[in-house]
Amino acid sequence: MSGLVWKAFAAGSAMMVAAGARKLVRGGWRGVRDEEPPENPAASSVEWKDAVAWGLLIGVASGLARILSRRGAAGVWKSAFGEDPTD
């Protein structure tokens, strides 16, 4: 049972952190480029350099968000239950 609860808790944490990371990256793109990020990087109207830059930014942000959310959730879990979560 605790494994299922942990997975739900970790998934909820990941969704919240991922949404924040995406907003942060979109805001950073707007701040640096003074334009909206590409909605569909695969579209022919998007330049290759913009598509690749956007893909790299989102990929790195998503990876970091996943690590931060899992470690943060595990820390909260350990504080609440006194043991490391089970995967």
C-alpha positions as a printed Julia matrix, in Angstrom:
87×3 Matrix{Float64}:
  0.0    0.0     0.0
  2.72   2.49    0.88
  4.33   1.88   -2.52
  1.13   2.95   -4.27
  0.75   6.0    -2.03
  4.37   6.95   -2.68
  3.91   6.69   -6.45
  0.83   8.92   -6.32
  2.62  11.42   -4.06
  5.72  11.49   -6.29
  3.61  11.86   -9.45
  1.67  14.79   -7.99
  4.88  16.46   -6.94
  6.4   15.94  -10.38
  3.39  17.46  -12.14
  3.5   20.6   -10.02
  7.25  21.08  -10.42
  7.12  20.37  -14.18
  4.4   22.98  -14.67
  6.51  25.53  -12.8
  9.61  24.64  -14.8
  7.75  25.07  -18.08
  6.46  28.5   -17.01
  9.97  29.5   -15.96
 11.49  28.41  -19.29
  8.74  30.14  -21.29
  9.29  33.34  -19.28
 13.05  33.11  -19.78
 12.59  32.65  -23.54
 10.32  35.71  -23.69
 12.77  37.75  -21.63
 15.81  36.88  -23.71
 14.27  36.64  -27.17
 11.48  39.22  -26.75
  9.11  36.82  -28.54
  6.94  33.82  -27.75
  8.59  30.39  -27.74
  7.63  28.06  -30.58
  4.28  26.35  -29.98
  5.22  23.51  -32.33
  8.98  23.19  -32.85
  8.35  20.64  -35.64
  6.44  23.16  -37.77
  8.15  24.24  -40.98
  7.63  27.89  -40.01
  9.99  27.48  -37.01
 13.68  27.92  -37.74
 15.92  24.98  -36.91
 17.98  26.94  -34.42
 14.83  27.97  -32.54
 13.43  24.43  -32.57
 16.7   22.97  -31.28
 17.16  25.69  -28.65
 13.61  25.22  -27.4
 14.0   21.44  -27.31
 17.23  21.7   -25.34
 15.79  24.17  -22.85
 12.65  22.14  -22.24
 14.63  18.89  -22.01
 17.09  20.23  -19.46
 14.34  21.94  -17.44
 12.25  18.76  -17.44
 15.16  16.63  -16.29
 16.05  19.01  -13.49
 12.4   19.32  -12.46
 12.1   15.54  -12.23
 15.2   15.25  -10.04
 14.13  18.13   -7.79
 10.59  16.86   -7.4
 11.63  13.28   -6.6
 14.25  14.33   -4.08
 11.93  16.9    -2.51
  9.07  14.42   -2.3
 11.38  11.79   -0.8
 12.53  14.27    1.84
  8.95  15.12    2.78
  8.05  11.42    2.83
 10.97  10.6     5.13
 10.07  13.48    7.47
  6.44  12.33    7.61
  6.97   8.57    7.9
 10.53   8.2     9.21
 11.67   5.98    6.33
 12.78   6.3     2.74
 10.05   5.77    0.15
  9.84   2.52   -1.76
  9.81   2.55   -5.56
